[in-house]
Amino acid sequence: MSISGEDLILACSAIGAGLAVIAGIGPGIGQGIAAGYGASAVGRNPGAQGKIMSTMLLGQAVAETTGLYGLLVAMLLLFVKPLLG
């Protein structure tokens, strides 16, 4: 059984893509925590709901960029294959 250089590159690209998608775990946990704290803050002070919600949604949008970058890297590794020439 012989593994060529191209097969090794494709296998490493698949493993790298899987590791890059793991970057979505952090934003998911962070957004869940932010939503929980936002809900409890609105429960304590319903009059400030607009400010709390806008701040929470802005923070979640910023946190989501990490997951999107991981997805972008994974798709590049799987479909573009820049190392094969």
N, CA, C and O atoms as CSV, one atom per row, in Angstrom:
chain,resi,resn,atom,element,x,y,z
A,1,MET,N,N,0.845,-1.168,0.000
A,1,MET,CA,C,0.000,0.000,0.000
A,1,MET,C,C,0.893,1.235,0.000
A,1,MET,O,O,1.727,1.430,0.885
A,2,SER,N,N,0.692,2.053,-1.011
A,2,SER,CA,C,1.520,3.230,-1.179
A,2,SER,C,C,0.646,4.481,-1.153
A,2,SER,O,O,-0.386,4.553,-1.820
A,3,ILE,N,N,1.076,5.442,-0.387
A,3,ILE,CA,C,0.348,6.713,-0.300
A,3,ILE,C,C,1.164,7.759,-1.048
A,3,ILE,O,O,2.322,8.021,-0.722
A,4,SER,N,N,0.540,8.342,-2.046
A,4,SER,CA,C,1.238,9.359,-2.821
A,4,SER,C,C,1.180,10.708,-2.092
A,4,SER,O,O,0.455,10.864,-1.110
A,5,GLY,N,N,1.940,11.659,-2.582
A,5,GLY,CA,C,1.952,12.992,-1.979
A,5,GLY,C,C,0.603,13.664,-2.090
A,5,GLY,O,O,0.188,14.376,-1.176
A,6,GLU,N,N,-0.102,13.446,-3.218
A,6,GLU,CA,C,-1.417,14.062,-3.409
A,6,GLU,C,C,-2.432,13.508,-2.412
A,6,GLU,O,O,-3.252,14.254,-1.877
A,7,ASP,N,N,-2.376,12.199,-2.164
A,7,ASP,CA,C,-3.294,11.603,-1.190
A,7,ASP,C,C,-3.034,12.138,0.214
A,7,ASP,O,O,-3.970,12.379,0.977
A,8,LEU,N,N,-1.771,12.320,0.548
A,8,LEU,CA,C,-1.421,12.850,1.864
A,8,LEU,C,C,-1.925,14.287,2.027
A,8,LEU,O,O,-2.422,14.660,3.090
A,9,ILE,N,N,-1.792,15.084,0.971
A,9,ILE,CA,C,-2.271,16.472,1.030
A,9,ILE,C,C,-3.781,16.504,1.197
A,9,ILE,O,O,-4.297,17.299,1.983
A,10,LEU,N,N,-4.503,15.649,0.466
A,10,LEU,CA,C,-5.962,15.612,0.586
A,10,LEU,C,C,-6.395,15.148,1.974
A,10,LEU,O,O,-7.357,15.677,2.531
A,11,ALA,N,N,-5.696,14.171,2.532
A,11,ALA,CA,C,-6.038,13.693,3.875
A,11,ALA,C,C,-5.772,14.769,4.922
A,11,ALA,O,O,-6.587,14.975,5.822
A,12,CYS,N,N,-4.652,15.447,4.809
A,12,CYS,CA,C,-4.341,16.518,5.764
A,12,CYS,C,C,-5.306,17.692,5.618
A,12,CYS,O,O,-5.641,18.349,6.604
A,13,SER,N,N,-5.757,17.959,4.381
A,13,SER,CA,C,-6.743,19.024,4.173
A,13,SER,C,C,-8.068,18.671,4.845
A,13,SER,O,O,-8.718,19.538,5.430
A,14,ALA,N,N,-8.472,17.401,4.765
A,14,ALA,CA,C,-9.718,16.977,5.398
A,14,ALA,C,C,-9.609,17.060,6.922
A,14,ALA,O,O,-10.547,17.500,7.587
A,15,ILE,N,N,-8.488,16.648,7.466
A,15,ILE,CA,C,-8.291,16.738,8.913
A,15,ILE,C,C,-8.257,18.202,9.355
A,15,ILE,O,O,-8.857,18.554,10.371
A,16,GLY,N,N,-7.570,19.047,8.610
A,16,GLY,CA,C,-7.526,20.469,8.930
A,16,GLY,C,C,-8.887,21.119,8.858
A,16,GLY,O,O,-9.208,21.986,9.671
A,17,ALA,N,N,-9.700,20.705,7.883
A,17,ALA,CA,C,-11.054,21.256,7.767
A,17,ALA,C,C,-11.896,20.863,8.971
A,17,ALA,O,O,-12.668,21.674,9.481
A,18,GLY,N,N,-11.753,19.637,9.422
A,18,GLY,CA,C,-12.483,19.203,10.614
A,18,GLY,C,C,-12.072,19.982,11.845
A,18,GLY,O,O,-12.912,20.356,12.663
A,19,LEU,N,N,-10.777,20.227,11.976
A,19,LEU,CA,C,-10.304,21.016,13.116
A,19,LEU,C,C,-10.760,22.469,13.022
A,19,LEU,O,O,-11.043,23.097,14.043
A,20,ALA,N,N,-10.834,23.005,11.807
A,20,ALA,CA,C,-11.259,24.392,11.644
A,20,ALA,C,C,-12.730,24.569,12.012
A,20,ALA,O,O,-13.114,25.622,12.521
A,21,VAL,N,N,-13.550,23.562,11.764
A,21,VAL,CA,C,-14.974,23.663,12.085
A,21,VAL,C,C,-15.189,23.631,13.595
A,21,VAL,O,O,-16.213,24.109,14.083
A,22,ILE,N,N,-14.245,23.078,14.331
A,22,ILE,CA,C,-14.344,23.072,15.790
A,22,ILE,C,C,-14.375,24.498,16.331
A,22,ILE,O,O,-14.813,24.725,17.459
A,23,ALA,N,N,-13.913,25.459,15.532
A,23,ALA,CA,C,-13.940,26.860,15.947
A,23,ALA,C,C,-15.360,27.361,16.164
A,23,ALA,O,O,-15.543,28.431,16.745
A,24,GLY,N,N,-16.366,26.627,15.719
A,24,GLY,CA,C,-17.756,27.025,15.933
A,24,GLY,C,C,-18.263,26.740,17.331
A,24,GLY,O,O,-19.321,27.243,17.708
A,25,ILE,N,N,-17.542,25.948,18.115
A,25,ILE,CA,C,-17.998,25.610,19.464
A,25,ILE,C,C,-17.932,26.823,20.386
A,25,ILE,O,O,-18.864,27.071,21.151
A,26,GLY,N,N,-16.845,27.574,20.321
A,26,GLY,CA,C,-16.670,28.741,21.193
A,26,GLY,C,C,-17.747,29.794,21.013
A,26,GLY,O,O,-18.340,30.231,22.000
A,27,PRO,N,N,-18.022,30.217,19.781
A,27,PRO,CA,C,-19.089,31.202,19.604
A,27,PRO,C,C,-20.459,30.695,20.047
A,27,PRO,O,O,-21.272,31.467,20.556
A,28,GLY,N,N,-20.714,29.417,19.858
A,28,GLY,CA,C,-21.999,28.868,20.299
A,28,GLY,C,C,-22.166,28.949,21.807
A,28,GLY,O,O,-23.226,29.329,22.304
A,29,ILE,N,N,-21.125,28.594,22.523
A,29,ILE,CA,C,-21.179,28.675,23.983
A,29,ILE,C,C,-21.277,30.136,24.433
A,29,ILE,O,O,-22.061,30.470,25.321
A,30,GLY,N,N,-20.478,30.994,23.814
A,30,GLY,CA,C,-20.490,32.410,24.185
A,30,GLY,C,C,-21.827,33.075,23.919
A,30,GLY,O,O,-22.292,33.881,24.725
A,31,GLN,N,N,-22.445,32.744,22.803
A,31,GLN,CA,C,-23.738,33.340,22.490
A,31,GLN,C,C,-24.826,32.827,23.428
A,31,GLN,O,O,-25.738,33.573,23.785
A,32,GLY,N,N,-24.738,31.581,23.823
A,32,GLY,CA,C,-25.700,31.056,24.789
A,32,GLY,C,C,-25.586,31.741,26.136
A,32,GLY,O,O,-26.592,32.074,26.762
A,33,ILE,N,N,-24.367,31.948,26.573
A,33,ILE,CA,C,-24.155,32.646,27.842
A,33,ILE,C,C,-24.651,34.081,27.749
A,33,ILE,O,O,-25.299,34.571,28.674
A,34,ALA,N,N,-24.355,34.763,26.642
A,34,ALA,CA,C,-24.797,36.149,26.472
A,34,ALA,C,C,-26.326,36.237,26.453
A,34,ALA,O,O,-26.902,37.149,27.047
A,35,ALA,N,N,-26.980,35.299,25.779
A,35,ALA,CA,C,-28.443,35.320,25.732
A,35,ALA,C,C,-29.043,35.072,27.115
A,35,ALA,O,O,-30.051,35.679,27.477
A,36,GLY,N,N,-28.425,34.182,27.879
A,36,GLY,CA,C,-28.906,33.927,29.233
A,36,GLY,C,C,-28.778,35.142,30.127
A,36,GLY,O,O,-29.713,35.490,30.848
A,37,TYR,N,N,-27.622,35.788,30.084
A,37,TYR,CA,C,-27.436,36.999,30.885
A,37,TYR,C,C,-28.335,38.134,30.412
A,37,TYR,O,O,-28.833,38.914,31.223
A,38,GLY,N,N,-28.543,38.226,29.095
A,38,GLY,CA,C,-29.445,39.252,28.571
A,38,GLY,C,C,-30.870,39.031,29.032
A,38,GLY,O,O,-31.567,39.985,29.379
A,39,ALA,N,N,-31.314,37.773,29.040
A,39,ALA,CA,C,-32.674,37.476,29.494
A,39,ALA,C,C,-32.833,37.777,30.983
A,39,ALA,O,O,-33.865,38.295,31.409
A,40,SER,N,N,-31.810,37.452,31.769
A,40,SER,CA,C,-31.921,37.751,33.197
A,40,SER,C,C,-31.881,39.260,33.453
A,40,SER,O,O,-32.544,39.750,34.366
A,41,ALA,N,N,-31.108,39.996,32.653
A,41,ALA,CA,C,-31.054,41.452,32.818
A,41,ALA,C,C,-32.388,42.095,32.461
A,41,ALA,O,O,-32.821,43.036,33.126
A,42,VAL,N,N,-33.042,41.593,31.419
A,42,VAL,CA,C,-34.356,42.126,31.053
A,42,VAL,C,C,-35.377,41.771,32.124
A,42,VAL,O,O,-36.292,42.549,32.394
A,43,GLY,N,N,-35.226,40.607,32.731
A,43,GLY,CA,C,-36.129,40.226,33.819
A,43,GLY,C,C,-35.987,41.138,35.025
A,43,GLY,O,O,-36.974,41.433,35.699
A,44,ARG,N,N,-34.769,41.587,35.305
A,44,ARG,CA,C,-34.552,42.487,36.435
A,44,ARG,C,C,-34.983,43.917,36.129
A,44,ARG,O,O,-35.483,44.619,37.008
A,45,ASN,N,N,-34.788,44.352,34.875
A,45,ASN,CA,C,-35.097,45.739,34.520
A,45,ASN,C,C,-35.762,45.776,33.142
A,45,ASN,O,O,-35.089,46.020,32.141
A,46,PRO,N,N,-37.064,45.538,33.081
A,46,PRO,CA,C,-37.740,45.484,31.781
A,46,PRO,C,C,-37.712,46.810,31.020
A,46,PRO,O,O,-37.859,46.815,29.798
A,47,GLY,N,N,-37.530,47.913,31.707
A,47,GLY,CA,C,-37.497,49.211,31.050
A,47,GLY,C,C,-36.278,49.407,30.164
A,47,GLY,O,O,-36.309,50.227,29.247
A,48,ALA,N,N,-35.207,48.671,30.419
A,48,ALA,CA,C,-33.975,48.813,29.649
A,48,ALA,C,C,-33.842,47.738,28.576
A,48,ALA,O,O,-32.736,47.442,28.122
A,49,GLN,N,N,-34.961,47.160,28.174
A,49,GLN,CA,C,-34.910,46.048,27.227
A,49,GLN,C,C,-34.258,46.435,25.906
A,49,GLN,O,O,-33.478,45.655,25.360
A,50,GLY,N,N,-34.553,47.609,25.385
A,50,GLY,CA,C,-33.993,48.028,24.099
A,50,GLY,C,C,-32.480,48.115,24.124
A,50,GLY,O,O,-31.817,47.607,23.220
A,51,LYS,N,N,-31.922,48.750,25.145
A,51,LYS,CA,C,-30.463,48.875,25.244
A,51,LYS,C,C,-29.804,47.518,25.475
A,51,LYS,O,O,-28.758,47.220,24.898
A,52,ILE,N,N,-30.422,46.703,26.319
A,52,ILE,CA,C,-29.844,45.390,26.617
A,52,ILE,C,C,-29.834,44.520,25.372
A,52,ILE,O,O,-28.830,43.874,25.071
A,53,MET,N,N,-30.943,44.500,24.648
A,53,MET,CA,C,-31.039,43.652,23.459
A,53,MET,C,C,-30.078,44.109,22.361
A,53,MET,O,O,-29.439,43.281,21.711
A,54,SER,N,N,-29.975,45.413,22.155
A,54,SER,CA,C,-29.078,45.887,21.093
A,54,SER,C,C,-27.624,45.594,21.427
A,54,SER,O,O,-26.855,45.197,20.551
A,55,THR,N,N,-27.242,45.783,22.676
A,55,THR,CA,C,-25.871,45.478,23.085
A,55,THR,C,C,-25.593,43.988,22.985
A,55,THR,O,O,-24.521,43.587,22.531
A,56,MET,N,N,-26.548,43.160,23.404
A,56,MET,CA,C,-26.372,41.709,23.350
A,56,MET,C,C,-26.251,41.231,21.904
A,56,MET,O,O,-25.391,40.404,21.602
A,57,LEU,N,N,-27.093,41.736,21.010
A,57,LEU,CA,C,-27.051,41.302,19.618
A,57,LEU,C,C,-25.768,41.758,18.924
A,57,LEU,O,O,-25.230,41.036,18.084
A,58,LEU,N,N,-25.283,42.925,19.259
A,58,LEU,CA,C,-24.011,43.383,18.701
A,58,LEU,C,C,-22.866,42.480,19.163
A,58,LEU,O,O,-22.005,42.106,18.366
A,59,GLY,N,N,-22.859,42.139,20.431
A,59,GLY,CA,C,-21.830,41.238,20.948
A,59,GLY,C,C,-21.901,39.858,20.322
A,59,GLY,O,O,-20.868,39.246,20.051
A,60,GLN,N,N,-23.110,39.360,20.090
A,60,GLN,CA,C,-23.249,38.050,19.461
A,60,GLN,C,C,-22.796,38.076,18.008
A,60,GLN,O,O,-22.217,37.107,17.517
A,61,ALA,N,N,-23.055,39.172,17.327
A,61,ALA,CA,C,-22.603,39.279,15.937
A,61,ALA,C,C,-21.083,39.280,15.852
A,61,ALA,O,O,-20.508,38.663,14.955
A,62,VAL,N,N,-20.436,39.967,16.777
A,62,VAL,CA,C,-18.973,39.987,16.794
A,62,VAL,C,C,-18.430,38.599,17.138
A,62,VAL,O,O,-17.439,38.160,16.555
A,63,ALA,N,N,-19.067,37.915,18.073
A,63,ALA,CA,C,-18.602,36.580,18.461
A,63,ALA,C,C,-18.795,35.574,17.327
A,63,ALA,O,O,-18.015,34.628,17.212
A,64,GLU,N,N,-19.796,35.753,16.505
A,64,GLU,CA,C,-20.079,34.799,15.443
A,64,GLU,C,C,-19.031,34.840,14.343
A,64,GLU,O,O,-18.877,33.862,13.611
A,65,THR,N,N,-18.306,35.943,14.207
A,65,THR,CA,C,-17.317,36.027,13.143
A,65,THR,C,C,-16.232,34.963,13.285
A,65,THR,O,O,-15.696,34.496,12.280
A,66,THR,N,N,-15.902,34.576,14.506
A,66,THR,CA,C,-14.900,33.527,14.707
A,66,THR,C,C,-15.371,32.215,14.092
A,66,THR,O,O,-14.604,31.537,13.408
A,67,GLY,N,N,-16.614,31.861,14.329
A,67,GLY,CA,C,-17.159,30.643,13.749
A,67,GLY,C,C,-17.230,30.704,12.236
A,67,GLY,O,O,-16.981,29.707,11.559
A,68,LEU,N,N,-17.568,31.866,11.703
A,68,LEU,CA,C,-17.636,32.010,10.245
A,68,LEU,C,C,-16.253,31.918,9.612
A,68,LEU,O,O,-16.108,31.365,8.522
A,69,TYR,N,N,-15.239,32.451,10.280
A,69,TYR,CA,C,-13.879,32.320,9.756
A,69,TYR,C,C,-13.443,30.854,9.752
A,69,TYR,O,O,-12.795,30.404,8.807
A,70,GLY,N,N,-13.792,30.117,10.791
A,70,GLY,CA,C,-13.479,28.686,10.820
A,70,GLY,C,C,-14.165,27.940,9.691
A,70,GLY,O,O,-13.561,27.071,9.062
A,71,LEU,N,N,-15.417,28.271,9.431
A,71,LEU,CA,C,-16.143,27.639,8.328
A,71,LEU,C,C,-15.509,28.000,6.987
A,71,LEU,O,O,-15.398,27.147,6.107
A,72,LEU,N,N,-15.095,29.247,6.825
A,72,LEU,CA,C,-14.454,29.673,5.590
A,72,LEU,C,C,-13.142,28.914,5.359
A,72,LEU,O,O,-12.866,28.472,4.244
A,73,VAL,N,N,-12.348,28.767,6.401
A,73,VAL,CA,C,-11.085,28.029,6.277
A,73,VAL,C,C,-11.364,26.576,5.911
A,73,VAL,O,O,-10.668,26.004,5.073
A,74,ALA,N,N,-12.377,25.974,6.534
A,74,ALA,CA,C,-12.710,24.585,6.229
A,74,ALA,C,C,-13.143,24.426,4.779
A,74,ALA,O,O,-12.731,23.476,4.114
A,75,MET,N,N,-13.959,25.334,4.284
A,75,MET,CA,C,-14.412,25.226,2.897
A,75,MET,C,C,-13.256,25.446,1.918
A,75,MET,O,O,-13.193,24.801,0.871
A,76,LEU,N,N,-12.350,26.352,2.259
A,76,LEU,CA,C,-11.178,26.544,1.405
A,76,LEU,C,C,-10.316,25.284,1.362
A,76,LEU,O,O,-9.834,24.895,0.298
A,77,LEU,N,N,-10.123,24.652,2.509
A,77,LEU,CA,C,-9.305,23.439,2.543
A,77,LEU,C,C,-9.955,22.300,1.783
A,77,LEU,O,O,-9.258,21.500,1.157
A,78,LEU,N,N,-11.285,22.210,1.825
A,78,LEU,CA,C,-11.960,21.091,1.172
A,78,LEU,C,C,-12.147,21.297,-0.330
A,78,LEU,O,O,-12.030,20.339,-1.094
A,79,PHE,N,N,-12.430,22.507,-0.763
A,79,PHE,CA,C,-12.847,22.699,-2.136
A,79,PHE,C,C,-11.824,23.410,-3.031
A,79,PHE,O,O,-11.808,23.175,-4.239
A,80,VAL,N,N,-10.973,24.270,-2.468
A,80,VAL,CA,C,-10.050,25.017,-3.316
A,80,VAL,C,C,-8.780,24.223,-3.577
A,80,VAL,O,O,-8.247,24.255,-4.686
A,81,LYS,N,N,-8.289,23.508,-2.566
A,81,LYS,CA,C,-7.095,22.689,-2.665
A,81,LYS,C,C,-5.893,23.464,-3.235
A,81,LYS,O,O,-5.376,23.117,-4.296
A,82,PRO,N,N,-5.460,24.502,-2.533
A,82,PRO,CA,C,-4.379,25.336,-3.067
A,82,PRO,C,C,-3.006,24.652,-3.084
A,82,PRO,O,O,-2.096,25.108,-3.775
A,83,LEU,N,N,-2.857,23.559,-2.325
A,83,LEU,CA,C,-1.548,22.916,-2.241
A,83,LEU,C,C,-1.298,21.944,-3.385
A,83,LEU,O,O,-0.169,21.490,-3.573
A,84,LEU,N,N,-2.338,21.620,-4.151
A,84,LEU,CA,C,-2.148,20.724,-5.287
A,84,LEU,C,C,-1.816,21.559,-6.514
A,84,LEU,O,O,-2.505,22.536,-6.809
A,85,GLY,N,N,-0.802,21.192,-7.204
A,85,GLY,CA,C,-0.422,22.019,-8.336
A,85,GLY,C,C,-0.115,21.180,-9.491
A,85,GLY,O,O,0.230,21.696,-10.554
